Amino acid sequence: MLVFDFWFTGCGNCRELAPKLKLVEEQFKKNDKVVFISISSDKDIKLWKNSITSGLYTTSSDEVNLYSGGKGIADPLFQKTNFQAAPTLRLVDKNGYWCDMPVDCRTDDGKDLIAKINQALKN
């Protein structure tokens, strides 16, 4: 199960999401079947590295942090997810299928995301 978090430096909503997403990560910290992946659309690698180091946009050192290679939202993964705005959370189940998009964690402290992860783990 993969949990993708799409964000960019300067995104206020992304900064607000990070602590809520951290609460979700804590729920699955010991579950090796759930991997959290942070993907930035930053085009400048130094800016991206500084944002990762700051901890304002990502949640923990346990999370996988990816850079789009300077392609920004033109990166194929952003295109595959029909990325429209940041932050965007997307889930991929153990069979490689996209799951329903979760409710924004900022509005429910991640409860819907936790439920969707648990459901995907059962299937």
Legacy VTK file of the C-alpha trace (Angstrom):
# vtk DataFile Version 3.0
C-alpha trace
ASCII
DATASET POLYDATA
POINTS 123 float
0.000 0.000 0.000
1.430 3.327 -1.078
0.299 6.707 0.205
1.438 9.508 -2.098
1.584 13.095 -0.845
2.020 15.599 -3.702
3.180 19.052 -2.588
5.413 22.029 -3.405
7.453 24.570 -1.470
5.450 27.665 -0.628
2.136 25.808 -0.500
0.432 26.928 2.700
-2.105 24.101 2.507
0.751 21.605 2.187
2.301 22.985 5.368
-1.049 22.637 7.151
-1.413 19.057 5.924
1.993 17.852 7.164
1.146 17.609 10.898
-2.196 15.934 10.139
-0.496 13.438 7.846
2.046 12.768 10.572
-0.831 11.596 12.800
-1.819 9.110 10.097
1.752 7.888 9.671
1.954 7.239 13.400
-1.007 4.828 13.083
0.909 2.728 10.544
4.457 3.215 11.833
4.955 -0.480 12.570
3.127 -1.751 9.486
5.651 -2.537 6.762
2.800 -2.946 4.257
2.171 0.823 4.233
4.702 3.200 2.687
4.327 6.976 2.723
5.881 8.764 -0.251
6.250 12.529 -0.439
6.634 13.931 -3.975
7.416 17.569 -4.586
6.734 19.447 -7.797
9.566 21.864 -6.989
11.720 22.485 -10.047
14.762 23.668 -8.091
16.554 20.833 -6.290
18.148 23.145 -3.704
14.749 24.550 -2.811
13.381 21.008 -2.492
16.277 19.877 -0.281
15.845 22.918 1.969
12.131 22.201 2.293
12.777 18.562 3.200
15.337 19.625 5.801
12.963 22.224 7.256
10.347 19.581 8.060
7.563 22.016 7.203
6.185 20.092 4.218
7.002 16.473 4.967
6.303 14.384 8.009
9.249 12.249 9.080
12.499 10.611 8.169
10.518 7.369 7.751
8.751 8.872 4.759
10.244 8.454 1.282
10.916 11.907 -0.226
11.048 12.147 -4.007
12.042 14.965 -6.354
10.466 15.270 -9.797
13.847 15.812 -11.429
13.002 19.426 -12.191
9.970 18.438 -14.272
7.455 19.775 -11.769
3.887 18.782 -12.582
5.022 17.635 -16.042
6.526 14.594 -14.312
4.756 11.401 -15.499
3.593 10.478 -11.985
1.888 13.849 -11.560
0.273 13.344 -14.969
-0.840 9.800 -14.106
-2.629 11.019 -10.988
-4.438 13.851 -12.801
-2.797 16.228 -10.325
-4.816 19.448 -10.140
-3.708 21.164 -6.942
-1.528 20.742 -3.895
-1.721 19.106 -1.562
-3.026 15.956 -3.187
-3.107 12.573 -1.489
-3.473 9.408 -3.553
-3.440 5.752 -2.545
-2.290 2.699 -4.467
-3.331 -0.692 -3.102
-1.184 -3.811 -2.886
-2.310 -4.845 -6.373
-1.206 -1.556 -7.931
-4.683 -0.067 -8.308
-5.524 3.536 -7.490
-7.923 3.814 -4.545
-10.577 6.441 -3.936
-9.111 9.802 -3.017
-9.286 10.425 0.725
-10.954 13.385 2.365
-8.472 16.167 3.095
-6.738 15.264 6.373
-6.907 18.888 7.469
-10.676 18.595 7.863
-10.936 15.309 9.770
-7.491 14.740 11.339
-6.855 11.936 8.852
-9.745 9.687 9.888
-10.932 9.049 6.327
-7.383 8.376 5.120
-6.841 5.906 7.958
-10.116 4.154 7.088
-9.191 3.953 3.385
-5.743 2.547 4.191
-7.260 -0.054 6.533
-9.852 -1.009 3.897
-7.191 -1.378 1.209
-5.098 -3.551 3.515
-8.078 -5.906 4.012
-8.713 -6.352 0.281
LINES 1 124
123 0 1 2 3 4 5 6 7 8 9 10 11 12 13 14 15 16 17 18 19 20 21 22 23 24 25 26 27 28 29 30 31 32 33 34 35 36 37 38 39 40 41 42 43 44 45 46 47 48 49 50 51 52 53 54 55 56 57 58 59 60 61 62 63 64 65 66 67 68 69 70 71 72 73 74 75 76 77 78 79 80 81 82 83 84 85 86 87 88 89 90 91 92 93 94 95 96 97 98 99 100 101 102 103 104 105 106 107 108 109 110 111 112 113 114 115 116 117 118 119 120 121 122
